[in-house]
Amino acid sequence: MIKTQYKVNVIKDGALWFIQVPSHENIFTQAQNIDEIEPMTREVISLMLEIPEDSFDLEFSFASDKSPA
């Protein structure tokens, strides 16, 4: 069975990682460290779309809020 893949934008801002799923404006969360990013993302997608956490794949895109000096 082919799983749905969700693109995920992750932005580091200070001590936090902000996580947003562009295909669903209302799906976003945050993580305190890099190890929490995937579990937090899976949890919020699962809760918002009412689907099992293991029923989809994730494609992460990382960015920084820092502008070049």
C-alpha positions, -999 to 999 in steps of 0.1 A, spaced: 0 0 0 13 34 -9 14 59 19 5 95 16 36 117 20 33 151 38 59 178 32 69 195 64 87 228 69 108 231 100 123 265 111 148 268 139 141 300 159 162 304 190 157 273 213 126 261 194 118 243 162 86 255 145 69 228 124 43 234 97 26 212 71 21 235 40 -7 214 25 -28 219 56 -27 255 70 -41 245 104 -15 218 110 15 231 130 34 225 162 67 230 178 95 210 193 122 218 219 149 197 203 156 181 170 147 146 183 111 157 190 105 169 154 93 137 138 72 124 168 55 158 173 48 161 136 33 126 134 12 133 165 -3 165 152 -10 152 117 -26 121 133 -48 141 156 -59 167 131 -66 143 102 -78 115 125 -55 89 109 -29 65 125 6 79 131 21 51 110 -2 55 80 18 83 62 54 93 54 71 127 60 94 148 39 112 174 60 126 207 48 148 226 73 155 263 74 168 289 98 152 322 108 186 339 107 193 363 79 228 365 65 248 393 82 
